[in-house]
Amino acid sequence: MSELIKINYDSDRPTVLGRDLHEFLEVGTAYKDWFPRMCEYGFIEGADFCSFLSESTGGRPAQDHQKGLHLMNTPGVQGQPYKL
């Protein structure tokens, strides 16, 4: 069975990378615009997600987020016409 999206089990709560989730859902807007919209649903940094800069391949590092899988049950993800 192939993996649809990589799940990180390094912490007590499984997480996914925000950019991986964004790509998997085939969101039509840029990640930098999409993620702040998702935060409007009450996501709390440190509890629901953590921010970090991804490694650069020569350019400027990109902002990314490790998100808890429990966030997949929120209207911001479920109520949109994304691929689930």
Secondary structure as UniProt FT lines:
FT   STRAND          15..17
FT   HELIX           18..24
FT   TURN            25..26
FT   HELIX           31..39
FT   TURN            40..41
FT   TURN            46..48
FT   STRAND          49..53
FT   STRAND          63..68
FT   HELIX           69..73
FT   HELIX           75..78
//
